[in-house]
Amino acid sequence: VLHNSQVSHGDGGATNQPCATKAECLQIVDKFLMKQPRQTFMKKEAGLMQTFGPNSFGGGPCGDKMCQLVEPCPNYQQTPHCRYDVYDNALAAIYLTKRGKIAEARKLLDAFIYFLYPTTSDGRRLSSADLLSKSGSASSSSSPSHAEQSGSSAKHSSAGSKHPADSDSGSNKQNDDSNSKSDSKSDSQSDSKGGSKGDSKKRKLTLLAAGYTDAPAKAGDYQGVGVADGAVDTGNNAWVGMAFAHFAAATGEACYGAVASDIMEAIRSQTSCDDELGGFAARLAPYPHFYRSTEHNTDVYALATMLNDTASAKQAAKFVKGMYGKDKAESSSYATGTGDDGKCDTSIPSAPVAVDTIFWNILAGADPEADRKKAVVQFALQAPGADGQSAQAGLWAQDTDRIGADGDGAGASLYGFRFTSWGNGIQWENTASAVMALLQFKKKFSSAANDVSELDDKIERARVSLRHLLSTYGCVPASVLGGNINAWIKNDHSADYPGGSDTGIGWTYLRYPHVAATAWTGMLLLYQMDNDSAMNEQANPFATPAKPQPKPSSDGSCLPPPGEDSGEDSGGGGGGGGG
C-alpha cells in the first residue's frame, strides 16, 4: 500500500514527500494558476490562461532528436504561439469559483463572453444582419493545427480513431482534419433566447473554438493567428456553460447564468439528434463532424441538469445509457461514440475504451445503474498485461518518473490511469477525475463497491501520486514520461523515454505544466484530501450547485451592450432556465 507519507521509489530514487495538508496542497494549485500567462488584449483584465507551460520539465537524457522539448510550449516552433484552451480554462474557472476566488474566476468568464458575443467596432453586440454577413468569412477557413501536443481540447475525439499517427479524429493537431469548407451560415452561430423564459427577444452568440492563442481574435473567429484550434466542439462548450452555471449559483449574478443558458440553447438547437439513440452531435461548422460522443453527451447532461433543462438532460442521458455494452472489444464498458459518415450516424465503429466515458459518467450520474458502474470500474482498475491480461485490458497504470524536476523526485513510481485502452502512460488530468469518481462510486454504490478488489488501495495510490506531483513540480504535469514527438512517433511503449503519455488515438501528452491536470487535482483535494476527510460533493464539477441558479432577469451587466437594431432592451437579457 502506498502511504500518505511518501510515494514509492525505485533503486536510488530520493524520497520526496507529498504535500501533507489540504491547505498546503491547494496553495500550490492556487499559486500555479495565478502565475499562468494570460491573454492581454481584452479589457478589465479579462483573458484566458495558457494551457501548457510556460516551459517544459525536460524530456530526458536521450539526445535532442528524441528528448528535447520545444520551449516555452508545444508547437512554438511552428506557430509561434501557445495554446489557451477553453476546456482547461473552464476547469480553472470552476476550481477558482469553488475556492472562493471570485474575482479571478470572473476574469476567465469575461474572456469567454468576449469570444461568445460578437460586437461592432464600438463594442456593441452585433445585429442579426451583421452576424449573417460575418459568417461567410468565418465559415470558409481552414484551422491552423499541426501540433506536437494537441492538448486537452483534443480529448474530444471520434470513435473511429486509429493509432497513433494515422488518426483522422477530433481536434487532433498531428493530422488536422479541419480543412472542410462551408459556404453557409456557420452552425456555431446562434440566436439565444434572452430575458425571461418565453421572451421573443434574442441575443446573438457564436460558440467557442477549442483553443485560442495570445494574439488577438474575435467572437466568431475560427482561424487565424489568434486561433490555435478552430474546432467547435459540443463538449468543450458544455464545459464552459458549466463554469458559468457554477459561478452564477455561487454569486447570484443572473447575467452569468444567462450565458450558461445561451450556450445550452445553442447546443440544443444545433446538435440535437432525435433518433433511437438520442443525444447531441459532437462538432459544429465551420469544421463539422457528425459523430456522437459518449463523453460530450455526459458533459451536456451535466449542464442541462444544472439549468433544469430536463428534456435536454433526458436526451443526453439516453445516448450515454445506449452506449453501454456497444464496444465490440469490451462489452462491460461504454463505447466511445458513433461513426461520422452522416448527420446523427448510428454506426458504432471499433474504438478503444476511453477513461472519461467511465469516470465522468459516474460523476455526472448520466447512467446511474449500479451493476453497470461496478462492471466499468472493475474493467478500469485492471492493469494491462498483468496476470495474463491483454495490453488492451484495463486502464490502471504505473509510471516511473525517470527525470523529476531538476532531479527532485527522479525514480518515483507513480500510479494512475491511461487515457484509453489503446494508450500508454498515465494521463494525470483524467487520473484526478477518476479518483474523485471512485470515491463517489464507493459512497453511492457501496454494496457494489464492496465486490471490487483493490479499490481502496488504488484510490490512495493515485491520490498520493497526485500530491507528490504537486510538491515536486509545483503543479501537475501532463505526463512524467520523457521523450518528445519524435520518440512518440516511433510508438515504442517499452522505451525509457517513449514520448510522453500516449492517448492511443492520435496524440500524446508531454512533460509540460498543465492547467487541466492541476485544476482537476485541486478539485479532487477539495472533494476529499484523504481517507480521514469528509467528502464535499460540491467540489464535483459535474454536480448541480447546492445554491439554485439566479432567477432570469434583465441584468445584462456582464455582456457587451446590445446594438441599436438587435431587438433587445439596453439591459440585455437574463436568459431562461431551459426545459
C-alpha positions in Angstrom: 0.0 0.0 0.0 1.2 3.5 -0.8 1.2 5.5 2.4 0.3 9.2 2.8 3.9 10.0 3.9 5.7 9.2 0.6 5.5 7.7 -2.8 7.4 4.6 -3.7 10.7 4.7 -5.4 12.9 2.5 -7.5 16.6 1.8 -6.6 18.5 5.0 -5.9 15.5 7.3 -6.1 15.4 10.0 -3.5 12.2 10.1 -1.3 10.0 13.1 -2.0 7.2 14.0 0.4 3.8 14.7 -1.0 2.1 17.9 0.2 0.9 17.0 3.7 -2.2 19.1 4.3 -5.2 20.2 2.3 -4.2 23.9 2.8 -0.6 23.2 1.6 -1.7 21.3 -1.5 -4.3 23.8 -2.5 -1.9 26.7 -2.1 0.3 25.0 -4.7 -2.6 24.8 -7.1 -3.6 28.4 -6.4 -0.1 29.7 -6.9 0.3 27.9 -10.2 -2.9 29.1 -11.6 -2.3 32.7 -10.5 1.1 32.7 -12.3 -0.1 31.3 -15.6 0.4 33.6 -18.5 -2.9 35.2 -19.6 -4.2 36.8 -22.8 -3.7 40.6 -22.5 -5.6 42.1 -25.4 -9.0 42.3 -23.6 -10.3 44.9 -21.3 -10.7 44.8 -17.5 -8.0 42.1 -17.0 -10.1 39.5 -18.8 -8.1 36.8 -20.6 -7.7 33.0 -20.8 -4.7 31.3 -19.2 -2.1 29.3 -21.1 -2.8 25.6 -21.2 0.7 24.1 -21.2 3.9 25.6 -19.8 5.4 28.1 -19.5 8.4 26.0 -20.4 8.8 22.2 -20.0 10.2 20.0 -17.4 12.6 18.5 -19.9 12.3 15.3 -22.0 15.2 13.4 -20.6 18.8 12.5 -21.5 18.2 10.6 -24.7 19.5 13.4 -27.1 18.0 16.4 -28.7 16.3 14.4 -31.5 14.3 12.2 -29.2 14.1 14.0 -25.9 14.4 17.8 -26.4 11.1 19.5 -25.9 10.0 22.7 -27.6 10.1 25.8 -25.4 8.2 27.6 -24.0 5.2 25.4 -25.0 4.3 22.7 -27.5 4.3 23.8 -31.2 6.0 27.1 -30.6 8.5 26.5 -33.4 5.6 26.2 -35.8 3.1 28.9 -34.8 4.9 30.6 -32.7 2.1 30.9 -30.1 1.0 28.9 -27.1 -2.5 27.4 -26.7 -5.2 28.9 -24.5 -7.8 26.1 -24.5 -11.4 26.7 -23.5 -11.8 23.4 -21.7 -8.8 23.9 -19.4 -10.0 27.4 -18.6 -13.5 26.3 -17.9 -12.0 23.8 -15.3 -9.8 26.6 -13.9 -12.9 28.9 -13.6 -14.8 26.2 -11.7 -11.9 25.5 -9.4 -11.5 29.2 -8.6 -15.2 29.6 -8.0 -15.1 26.7 -5.6 -12.1 28.2 -3.8 -14.0 31.5 -3.4 -11.6 33.3 -5.7 -14.5 35.1 -7.5 -12.5 37.9 -9.0 -10.1 35.5 -10.6 -12.8 33.3 -11.9 -14.6 36.3 -13.3 -11.6 37.2 -15.5 -11.8 33.9 -17.2 -15.5 34.0 -17.7 -15.4 37.5 -19.1 -12.9 36.3 -21.6 -15.3 33.6 -22.7 -18.0 36.3 -23.0 -15.7 38.3 -25.3 -15.4 35.2 -27.6 -19.1 34.3 -27.3 -20.9 37.5 -28.3 -19.8 39.3 -31.5 -19.5 43.1 -31.3 -19.2 46.0 -33.5 -16.1 48.2 -33.6 -17.6 50.4 -30.8 -18.2 47.4 -28.6 -21.9 46.7 -29.1 -23.3 43.3 -29.8 -23.8 42.6 -33.5 -27.2 42.7 -35.1 -28.7 39.7 -36.9 -27.8 41.2 -40.3 -24.2 41.8 -39.1 -23.8 38.3 -37.9 -25.1 36.8 -41.1 -22.6 38.8 -43.2 -19.8 37.9 -40.9 -20.5 34.2 -41.2 -19.1 34.0 -44.8 -15.5 34.6 -43.7 -15.8 32.6 -40.5 -17.1 29.5 -42.3 -14.7 29.1 -45.2 -11.4 29.0 -43.5 -9.0 26.2 -42.5 -7.8 25.6 -39.0 -4.1 26.1 -38.3 -3.4 23.0 -36.4 -0.4 20.8 -36.7 0.9 20.1 -33.3 3.4 18.2 -31.2 0.9 18.0 -28.4 -2.8 18.6 -29.1 -3.7 19.3 -25.5 -7.0 19.0 -23.6 -9.3 20.2 -26.3 -8.3 17.3 -28.5 -9.6 14.8 -26.0 -13.0 15.2 -27.6 -12.3 12.6 -30.3 -14.1 10.5 -32.8 -14.9 6.9 -32.0 -13.2 5.8 -35.2 -9.7 7.0 -34.4 -6.7 4.9 -35.4 -3.4 4.5 -33.5 -1.3 6.6 -33.4 -0.1 8.9 -36.2 -2.7 7.9 -38.9 -5.6 9.2 -36.8 -8.2 11.5 -38.5 -10.2 12.1 -35.4 -11.4 15.0 -33.4 -9.2 18.1 -32.9 -6.0 16.0 -33.3 -3.4 18.5 -34.4 -1.0 15.8 -35.5 -3.2 15.2 -38.5 -5.6 18.2 -38.6 -8.8 17.5 -40.5 -10.3 20.9 -40.1 -9.9 21.8 -43.8 -13.6 21.1 -44.6 -15.3 24.1 -46.2 -18.7 25.6 -45.7 -20.3 28.4 -47.6 -23.5 28.5 -45.5 -24.0 30.2 -42.2 -21.8 28.6 -39.5 -23.8 26.2 -37.3 -21.7 27.6 -34.4 -23.7 30.8 -34.6 -26.9 31.0 -32.7 -29.8 33.2 -31.7 -30.2 32.7 -28.0 -33.3 33.5 -26.1 -32.9 36.5 -23.8 -34.9 37.9 -21.0 -37.3 35.7 -19.0 -38.3 32.3 -20.3 -40.5 32.7 -23.4 -39.3 36.2 -24.3 -39.1 36.6 -28.0 -36.0 38.9 -27.8 -32.8 37.2 -28.7 -29.0 37.5 -28.2 -26.6 36.6 -31.0 -24.0 34.1 -29.9 -21.1 32.3 -31.6 -19.9 29.1 -29.8 -16.3 28.9 -28.9 -13.4 27.4 -30.8 -11.4 24.7 -29.0 -8.4 26.9 -28.4 -7.1 30.4 -28.9 -3.6 32.0 -28.6 -2.2 35.1 -27.0 -2.8 37.0 -30.3 -6.0 39.0 -30.7 -9.1 37.2 -32.1 -12.8 38.0 -32.0 -16.0 36.2 -31.4 -16.8 34.0 -34.5 -13.1 33.6 -35.5 -12.2 30.0 -36.1 -8.9 30.6 -38.0 -6.0 33.0 -38.0 -3.1 33.7 -35.7 -5.4 34.2 -32.7 -6.9 30.7 -33.0 -4.9 27.6 -32.0 -7.7 25.1 -32.8 -10.8 26.2 -34.7 -12.9 23.1 -33.9 -16.2 24.0 -32.3 -16.9 21.0 -30.0 -20.1 20.4 -28.1 -18.2 19.0 -25.1 -15.9 22.0 -24.7 -18.8 24.5 -24.9 -20.8 22.5 -22.5 -17.9 22.7 -20.0 -17.8 26.5 -20.4 -21.6 26.5 -19.8 -21.0 24.5 -16.6 -18.4 27.1 -15.5 -20.9 29.9 -15.9 -23.6 27.9 -14.1 -21.3 27.2 -11.1 -20.3 30.9 -11.0 -23.9 32.2 -11.2 -25.0 29.9 -8.4 -22.1 30.9 -6.2 -22.5 34.7 -6.8 -26.2 35.1 -7.5 -25.4 37.1 -10.6 -28.2 36.3 -13.2 -26.2 37.7 -16.1 -23.7 34.8 -15.9 -26.5 32.3 -15.5 -27.9 33.8 -18.8 -24.7 33.0 -20.6 -24.9 29.3 -19.4 -28.5 29.2 -20.8 -27.4 30.8 -24.1 -24.8 28.1 -24.5 -27.2 25.3 -23.7 -29.8 26.7 -26.1 -27.1 26.9 -28.9 -26.1 23.3 -28.3 -29.7 22.1 -28.1 -30.9 23.9 -31.2 -27.9 22.9 -33.5 -26.7 19.5 -32.5 -29.8 17.6 -31.4 -30.3 14.1 -32.7 -33.9 12.8 -32.4 -33.4 9.2 -33.4 -33.4 6.0 -31.4 -30.0 6.8 -29.9 -30.8 10.4 -28.9 -28.0 12.7 -27.7 -26.2 15.5 -29.4 -23.6 15.6 -32.2 -20.0 16.4 -31.5 -18.8 19.2 -33.7 -20.3 22.2 -35.5 -19.3 24.3 -38.5 -17.0 25.6 -39.8 -15.3 22.2 -39.5 -18.3 19.9 -38.7 -18.3 16.3 -37.7 -21.4 14.1 -37.2 -20.3 11.6 -34.7 -21.9 11.5 -31.3 -19.5 11.2 -28.3 -20.4 9.5 -25.0 -18.2 12.0 -23.2 -19.7 15.0 -24.9 -23.2 13.9 -24.0 -22.1 13.3 -20.4 -21.0 17.0 -20.4 -24.3 18.2 -21.9 -26.2 16.1 -19.4 -24.5 17.8 -16.5 -25.0 21.3 -18.0 -28.7 20.7 -18.8 -29.3 19.3 -15.3 -27.8 22.3 -13.7 -30.1 24.5 -15.8 -33.2 22.4 -15.1 -33.4 21.7 -18.8 -35.0 18.2 -18.2 -35.7 17.5 -21.9 -32.1 18.0 -22.9 -30.8 16.1 -19.9 -33.0 13.2 -20.7 -31.9 13.2 -24.4 -28.2 13.2 -23.5 -28.6 10.5 -20.8 -30.5 8.3 -23.4 -27.4 8.3 -25.6 -25.0 7.7 -22.8 -27.0 4.8 -21.5 -27.4 3.4 -25.0 -23.6 3.2 -25.4 -23.2 0.7 -22.6 -22.2 -2.8 -24.0 -21.8 -1.5 -27.5 -18.0 -1.6 -27.6 -17.0 -4.5 -29.8 -13.9 -5.4 -27.9 -15.1 -4.7 -24.3 -18.8 -5.4 -23.6 -18.6 -4.4 -20.0 -17.9 -0.7 -20.8 -19.2 2.2 -22.8 -18.5 2.7 -26.4 -16.7 6.0 -27.2 -19.4 7.0 -29.6 -20.8 6.6 -33.1 -19.4 6.9 -36.6 -19.0 10.1 -38.6 -20.5 9.2 -42.1 -23.6 11.4 -41.9 -25.8 13.5 -39.6 -26.7 11.6 -36.5 -24.8 8.5 -37.7 -25.9 5.4 -35.8 -23.0 3.1 -36.6 -20.6 2.3 -33.8 -17.0 1.7 -35.1 -14.3 -0.2 -33.4 -12.5 2.1 -30.9 -10.7 1.9 -27.5 -12.4 2.4 -24.2 -11.9 6.0 -23.1 -11.3 6.7 -19.5 -13.8 9.7 -19.4 -16.7 7.6 -20.7 -16.4 5.7 -17.4 -15.4 8.1 -14.7 -17.0 11.4 -15.9 -20.2 9.3 -16.4 -20.0 8.3 -12.7 -19.5 11.9 -11.6 -22.4 13.2 -13.7 -24.8 10.4 -12.9 -25.9 10.1 -16.6 -26.3 6.4 -16.2 -26.7 5.6 -12.5 -27.3 1.8 -12.8 -25.2 0.1 -10.1 -24.4 -3.1 -12.0 -23.0 -1.1 -14.9 -20.9 1.1 -12.5 -19.5 -2.0 -10.9 -18.6 -3.5 -14.3 -16.9 -0.5 -15.7 -14.9 0.2 -12.5 -13.7 -3.4 -12.5 -12.6 -3.1 -16.1 -10.8 0.3 -15.4 -8.9 -1.0 -12.4 -7.3 -3.8 -14.4 -3.7 -3.3 -15.3 -2.9 -4.1 -18.9 -0.6 -7.1 -19.4 -0.9 -8.1 -15.7 -1.9 -11.7 -14.8 -2.1 -12.7 -18.4 -4.3 -9.8 -19.4 -4.0 -8.3 -22.9 -2.4 -4.9 -23.5 -5.9 -3.5 -24.0 -7.4 -4.8 -20.8 -8.0 -2.1 -18.2 -6.8 1.4 -17.7 -4.7 1.2 -14.5 -1.0 2.1 -15.0 2.3 2.6 -13.1 4.8 5.0 -14.4 8.4 5.6 -13.3 9.4 9.3 -13.3 13.0 8.9 -14.6 13.6 12.7 -14.8 11.8 14.6 -12.0 12.0 18.3 -11.6 15.7 19.2 -11.7 16.3 15.7 -10.4 13.9 16.1 -7.4 11.5 13.1 -7.4 13.5 11.1 -10.0 12.9 7.4 -9.7 9.4 7.7 -8.2 6.9 5.1 -9.0 3.5 6.7 -9.6 0.1 5.4 -10.2 -3.0 6.4 -12.2 -5.0 5.8 -15.3 -4.1 5.9 -19.0 -6.2 7.8 -21.5 -7.7 4.9 -23.4 -7.3 1.1 -23.6 -5.0 1.7 -26.6 -2.8 4.2 -24.8 0.3 4.1 -22.8 1.4 6.1 -19.7 -0.6 7.9 -17.0 -2.6 10.9 -18.1 -2.9 13.0 -14.9 -5.9 15.1 -15.7 -8.1 12.0 -16.1 -6.4 10.3 -13.1 -7.6 13.1 -10.8 -11.1 12.9 -12.1 -11.0 9.1 -11.9 -10.1 9.2 -8.2 -13.0 11.6 -7.5 -15.3 9.2 -9.4 -14.1 6.2 -7.5 -14.7 7.9 -4.2 -18.2 8.8 -5.3 -18.7 5.2 -6.5 -17.8 3.9 -3.0 -20.2 6.3 -1.4 -23.2 6.0 -3.7 -22.8 2.3 -4.7 -21.4 0.9 -1.5 -22.8 -2.6 -2.0 -21.3 -2.9 -5.5 -18.0 -1.3 -4.3 -17.6 -4.0 -1.7 -17.1 -6.5 -4.5 -14.4 -4.5 -6.3 -10.9 -5.7 -5.3 -8.1 -3.3 -4.5 -10.4 -0.3 -4.8 -9.2 1.5 -1.6 -5.6 0.8 -2.3 -5.7 2.1 -5.9 -7.6 5.2 -4.8 -4.9 6.0 -2.3 -2.0 5.2 -4.6 -3.3 7.6 -7.3 -4.3 10.3 -4.9 -0.9 10.3 -3.1 0.8 10.3 -6.5 -1.0 13.5 -7.4 0.0 15.1 -4.2 3.6 14.0 -4.9 3.5 15.7 -8.3 2.2 19.0 -6.7 5.0 19.1 -4.2 7.7 18.0 -6.8 6.7 20.1 -9.8 4.7 23.0 -8.2 1.8 21.8 -10.4 0.6 18.6 -12.0 2.3 18.0 -15.4 0.5 16.5 -18.3 2.9 13.5 -18.1 6.0 12.4 -16.3 7.2 10.2 -19.2 10.1 11.6 -21.1 10.8 11.9 -24.8 9.4 14.2 -27.5 7.2 14.0 -30.5 9.8 12.0 -32.5 10.0 9.4 -29.7 6.2 9.2 -29.7 6.1 8.6 -33.4 8.3 5.6 -33.0 5.5 4.0 -31.0 7.8 2.1 -28.7 6.0 1.9 -25.4 8.8 -0.1 -23.8 11.3 2.8 -24.3 12.6 4.6 -21.2 11.6 7.9 -22.9 8.6 6.9 -25.1 7.4 10.4 -25.9 5.0 11.2 -23.1 1.7 9.6 -22.2 0.2 8.3 -25.5 -3.6 8.6 -25.7 -3.7 5.7 -28.3 -5.9 7.8 -30.6 -3.6 10.1 -32.3 -1.8 12.5 -29.9 0.3 12.5 -26.8 0.8 14.5 -23.6 4.4 15.6 -22.9 6.2 16.9 -19.8 4.8 20.4 -19.5 2.9 22.1 -16.7 -0.8 21.5 -17.4 -3.7 23.6 -16.3 -6.3 20.9 -16.7 -4.4 18.3 -14.7 -3.6 20.9 -11.9 -7.2 22.2 -11.7 -8.7 18.7 -11.6 -6.3 17.8 -8.8 -7.3 20.9 -6.9 -11.0 19.9 -7.2 -10.2 16.3 -6.1 -8.5 17.6 -3.0 -11.4 19.9 -2.3 -13.6 16.8 -2.7 -11.6 14.7 -0.3 -8.0 15.3 0.7 -7.5 11.8 2.4 -9.5 9.0 3.8 -9.9 10.8 7.1 -11.7 13.8 5.5 -15.3 14.1 4.7 -16.4 14.2 1.1 -17.5 17.5 -0.3 -19.9 16.8 -3.2 -20.0 20.4 -4.2 -16.4 20.1 -5.4 -17.5 17.7 -8.2 -17.7 19.9 -11.3 -20.5 17.8 -12.7 -22.7 18.2 -9.7 -25.6 20.6 -9.7 -24.6 23.5 -7.4 -26.3 23.5 -4.0 -27.4 27.0 -4.4 -30.1 27.5 -7.2 -29.5 29.3 -10.4 -30.5 33.0 -10.2 -33.9 33.8 -11.5 -33.9 35.2 -15.0 -33.8 38.9 -15.1 -33.0 41.8 -17.4 -29.5 42.1 -15.9 -27.1 42.3 -18.8 -24.2 43.9 -16.9 -21.7 41.2 -17.8 -22.4 41.4 -21.5 -21.5 43.9 -24.2 -24.3 46.4 -24.7 -26.8 45.5 -27.5 -26.7 47.2 -30.8 -29.4 49.6 -31.8 -31.2 47.1 -34.1 -30.6 44.0 -32.0 -34.2 43.8 -30.8 -33.0 43.8 -27.2 -33.5 46.1 -24.3 -30.4 48.0 -23.2 -30.3 45.9 -20.1 -29.5 42.8 -22.3 -31.2 39.7 -21.0 -31.1 37.2 -18.2 -31.6 34.0 -20.2 -34.1 31.3 -19.5 -33.6 28.2 -17.4 -34.3 25.8 -20.3 -36.7 23.0 -20.1 
